Amino acid sequence: MPQFLDTTSPDFEPAFVALLNAKREDSPDVDATVAEIIADVRARGDAAVIELTAKFDRLDLTPAQLAFTPDEIAEAIDAVSPQDRAALELAAERIRSYHVRQMPEDAQWTDPDGATLGWRFSPVSAAGLYVPGGLASYPSSVLMNAVPAKVAGVGRLAVTVPTPDGQVNPLVLLAAHIAGVDEIYRIGGAQAIAALAYGTGTIAPVDKITGPGNAFVAAAKRRVFGKVGIDMIAGPSEILVIADADNDPDWIALDLLSQAEHDESAQSLLITDDAGFGRAVADAVDKRLRTLERTAIAGASWRDYGAIITVRDLDQAAELSNRIAPEHLELCVADPAALAEKTIHAGAIFLGQWTPEAIGDYVGGPNHVLPTARSARFSSGLSVMDFLKRTTLAQMTPQALRAIGPSAERLAQSESLQAHGLSVRARLDSLNRPPI
């Protein structure tokens, strides 16, 4: 059974704080192991990647076999049904249409002193996308990472996806093909992150790495940050549903289970202003768990980390939601737009009972790579901005330098940076010399 909390209870606050601080990592500390793997890949390149792939994925490769060949990709794609292909193409188009609107504009203007200022955006030259393999092999994650990168204009896009025992998900390869991926490597784990960051004899290094993974992948991304950029460190999935009594308890139960089935460490929370409705949802979850294919995973998640919180009203629900800062937030209430104005900390918000979070995972359009573990308080989901850099532009005229240069010189002197000041003064003095 999940926790049942009530804001009118005298012990609510400590119980709620404990819920916020629940440790949900799905693996013990792996940093030391990951450090060794990265060092090995840096030192031995392809040989280390091949040995580690044989060890962890039970797959023997040569350097020439690290990447899927065009023929292998074509053969795998041919195995995809027309229905699955159509679904992926629809998802890709909706994701692309949404992310095109995120593209920022360059700007340039001349200020009153005569200086021309501005900025421009340009894409990273190469990006590496990590895609989980095995049971967690998600073609939707390929689209959510690769499509924004291509919209941003990334020139080279490399995907790494582990293929344990040589098993390949054809949908992953098709998604990569649809999204315009340039290279696909059949490797995973910390060794894949190291290969993308530092390069090997076969794999050229990239500038930024995005995509979810297990604890080893997360630790590796932390380790290589600085050498390359990363998107975020994603933790176990989570969902918060705020619902009033005017909902079908079974619908809400399924929404909660849609995240619980991801991982035993996932978290599903319900906040409601009707205690009876909360109990009805809990009963509906129990009933669905009897027939759910991933009942062992979802059941453990719901039992260990699930909670149903009863509040006095929806304003209090919004206050608690902002403290939780959930990855996914469903607002199944009469006026979701009004409540959304008050829920300022969330990775993604789904408005109304006809907008299940699962739509966002696949075909809604917004990205499903989102901040977890309360990091929505200060960060955002993946977007084209993750694949762009902003460069500032400035051009002084003699008149502009005459107007603002003395202040720069003064500030340089106050910081005891003589050459800084002199570089401005030399130009100012030249402006003051009489013509010859």
N, C-alpha and C positions, 0 to 999 in steps of 0.2 A: 504494500500500500504506500502511496505517496504521503508526504507531510500535509497536514491540514492546519493552516494558520488563519487566525482571525485578528484583525487590527484592534478589536475591542478587548482582546485578551491582555492581561497585565504583563505577560511574558512574551508578547509579540516581538518587541524590538530586538531582544537578544536572539530570539529564534530566527528572525529575518536576517540579522547580521550573519549568523552562522550559515544560513542558506547562501548568502552572497559570497561567503568566503570558503564555500565547500571546494575542496581540492579535487578536480576532475581530470587530472592528467591521466592519460591511458597507458603510461609506461614509467618506470623508474628513471632516475637520472641516467642519461646516456651520453653526456657530453664528453667524457673521457674516451669512450669508444669512438665517437664521431671524430674527435680530434686526431686520433690515430689513423682513421680511414682517410681523412683529408690530407694528412701528411704523406700517407702512402701514395695517394693518387698524384699529388704534386711531384713526388720523387720519381715514380715509375710509370705514370701516365696510363696508356692502354693496358699494360700488363697488370697493373693493380686493379683497374676496372674489370678486366676479364676474370681475374681470380676471385674478386668479391662477388661478381655476378654468378659464378659457378657455385660459390659457397652459399649465398643467400637465396638465389633463384633457381639453383640446380640446372643451370643452363650453360653449356660450354660454347664459347664463341671465339672467333678470331677477330683481329682488328677490322677485317673487311666485312664481318657480319654484325658489327655493332649497330649499324644503321640498316633500316629496312630499305630494300631496293625498290625502285619503281614497279617492277614486276610483282614483287611480294605485296605491295600496297594494292595494286590493281586486282590481284587475285583475291585478296581479303575483301575488298570493296564489292566485288562481284557476288560475294556470299550474302550481302545485306539485302533484305527483302525490300520491295518497292515501298511498302508502308513505312518501314523504319527510315528509309532514305528520305521520304517525303517529310516525315516528322522532324528529322535533323535539319533539312533544308528550310523548313518553316521557322524552326528555332533560330537558325543562323541568320535568317533575314530579319527577324524581329530584333535580335540582339544587335545586329549591324545598324538597323534604322535608329534604335535608341542611342547607341554610342556615337553615331555621326553627329547628333545634336550636342554632344558634349565637347566637340572640338572648339578650343578657344580661338580667339582672334588676335593676331598681332596688332600692335598699336604704336603710333609715333606722332609726336606733336612738338611744337616749338613754344617754349615758355616765354613769359614777358621779358626775361633777360636776354633772349635770343639763342638759348641753348636748345638743341634738338634732342629730345629724349624719347625713350620707348622701350619696347621689348618684343621679342619674337619667340615663338615656340618651334622646337625641332625634335624629331623622334630620336630615341636611342638607336644606334646602328644595328644592334643585335640583341635579341631577347631569348631567354631559355624558359620554357614552360614545363613544369613538373606535373605529370599526370599520374595519380595512383594506379596501381595495377592489381591483378588478382581479383578478389571479391569486390574491391572498391574501385573498379575500373569504370570511370564515368565519362562517356562521350560529351555530356553536357559541360563538364569542367574544361574540356578542350575548347569548346566554342566560347565559353565565358572568358577564357584567357587569351585565346588566339585572335578572336574577332576584334576586340578593342585594340590589340597590338597592331593589327593590319590597318584598322581605321586610322590609327595614329601615324601610320607610315613607316613602321619598323621595317628595315630592309631585309633582315635575316631573322627567321623565326625557327628555333630548334626545339623539338619536344623530346623529353625523355619519359618513357613509360615502361616499367618493369613487366616482363612476361614470364612469370614463374612457370617452370617446367616447359617453357616454350609456348604457353597458351597465349593467344592473341585475341583481343576483342576487336572484331572487324569494325564495329561501330566507332571505336576510338580512332582507327585509321581513316575511316570515312569522314569523321568530324574534322580531323586534321586536314584532310584533302579539301573539304568544303571551305574551311577557314583560310586556306592558302599557306599552310605551314610548309617550310622549305626542307626541313630535315627531321626525321623521326628515329630516335635511338631506343633500342630495346634494353635499357638499363634503368635501374631505380636506386632508391636508398640514398644514403649520404654520399656514396661514390658518384652518383649521377650529379648531385649538386656540386661536388668538388670538380668534376669534369667540366661542367658548364662554367664554373667560376674561373678555373685556372687553365683549362684546355688540356688536351692530350695529343698524342700524335695524330689521332683521327678526328677528334672533336675540337673545333675552334672555340675559344672562350667567348662568352657573351658579356653584355654590359649590365643586364638586369635579369633577375630570376623571379618568376611568379609561380603560383600554384600551390595547392594544399598537399599535405603528406603526413606521414606518421611522426612519432617523436624523434626518430633519427633524422628525418628530413627537416623538421623544424629546428633541431639543434644545429644541423649543418648550415641552414640558412642564416642562423644567428652568427655562426663562425665566419662565413664568407662575406657578411655584410661589411662594406667598406672597400673590399676588393671589387665587388659588384653591388648594385642596388638590389633590394628585395621589395616585395609588395607588403607583406605582413607575416606575423607568426600566428597562424590559425590554430585554434584549439578545437576541442570537441564541439559539435553542433549544439545549438540551443534555440528554443522558441518560447516566446511569451505570448499568450492569447489573453486579451481583455475582452470579456463577453458578458452581456447582460442575459436575462432569462429568456429573451425572445430569440432563442437559437435552438437548433436541433442538437441535443447533447451528443448524439453520435457523430455529427459533423465535427464538433469541437474535439471529441475524443480522437478522431482520425487525424486531425491537424496536429495534435500533441504527439501522436504515435509516428507521424511522418518524420519527425526529428529523432524520436527515441530509437527508431529502427536503424539509424545510422551507426550507432556506437553505444556500447554499454556506459560510456562516460558522457553521453549527450544529456542535455537537460531540457525538460518540458515543463512549463509553468502555466498555470491558469489563474488569472485574477478576475473575480466576479463580485458583483454587489448583491448576489443572491445565493445564500448558503445551500439552499435546496438544489439549485441548479448545479452548483459545484459537486454535490454528492451524485447527482444524476450523470454528470460527465465522468466521474470516477467509476461508476457502475458500467457505463458504456465502454470505457477503456478496458475494464476487466473482461467484458464480454468479447471485445475485439481481440484481445490477447489470446483467447482460446483458439482462434483460427488464423492468426497472422503468421506468415511464413517465417518471419524473423522474430518470432515471439521470445526466444531466449535472450536476444540482444535488447529488444524493446522493453521486455519485462524487467530486466535488470536495471536499465536506465530509469524507468518509471519508478521502480521500487527504491532505488538508491538516491536519485536526484530530483524526482518529480515533486511538485508541490501544487496545492490548490489554496489560494489566499482569498479570504472574504474581506471585502472593504465596505466602508459605510456608503461610498458613492464613487462615481467615475473620476472626480477630481483627485480623490485619494489614490485611485488606481493609477492615474497619470504620474503622481508623485513617486509611487513605488516603482513604476516602470522606468522613470528617469534614474533611479538609484540602481536598478538592475542593468540598464543600458544593453538590452538584448541584441543578439545578432539578428533575429527575425521577430517582428512584432505584428501580430494580427489584431485589428480593432473590429471586433464583431459586435457592434453597438448600433443604436439607431442613427446617430450622427457621427460617423467615423471621422469626417473631415474636421469637425470641431475638436474632437479628442486628439487628432493628429497634431493640431496646433500646440497642444500642451505636452506632447511626448517628444521631447527634443533630442533625446539620446537613444538612437536605435540604428542598427546597420541598414535595415530595410523595413518599411512599413507597408502592410497590406490592409487596404481599407474596405471594410464591409464583409458580410458573411459569404458573399459570392466570390471572394478573392482568397482562396487557400494559398498558403505559403508554397505549396508544391508547384503552382503556376510560375512562381518566381524562380524556381529551380531550373525550369526548362524553357518556357516559351513566353514569359511575360515581357521580356526585353531588358529590364535592369539587370545588373550583374549579380550573380549569386555568390561571388567570392567576397565575404563580408567580415567585419571585425567581430571577434568573439571575446569571451572572458572580460566583459565590461569595457573593452577598449573602444566601443562606439562612443564613449564619453569624449574621445579626443581624436578618433580616426574615422576613415570612410571606407566604403567598399571599393573594389577594383574598378578602374575607369580608364578612359584614354589618357587621363592625366598621369597615370602610372608609367606610361611609355613615352612621355614627352618631357623635355627640359625647357625651362624658360631662361633665355639669355637677355640681359639688359643691354640697352644701346644708349650711348651718349655722345654728342658731338658739340664741342664748343666753337663758337666764332671768336675772333679777337674781341669783339664787343662784349660777348658773354663772359669771356675769361676776365676782362677788365672789371666787370660788374661783380663777379662772385669769387674770383681768384684770391683776393686779399683775405677773405674769411678762411679759405682753405689753408693759406699760408699761416695765418694766425693759429689755427687749430693744430697744424703740424708742429709749430713751435711749442705749443702747450704740451704736446706729447713727446717732446724731445726727439723728434724725427726730422733731423736737419735736411736730409736729401729730399724728403717729401716737400718741405717748404721751398727749397731751392729750385726744384723742378717747376714749380709754379712761378716763383720769382723771376727765373731766367726769361720766361716768356713775357711776363709783365714788363720787365725792364726793356725787352726788345720793342715793346709797343710804345715805350716812352722815349726811345731814342729819336732824335731828329733825322729825317731822311738825308742821305748823303748826296 
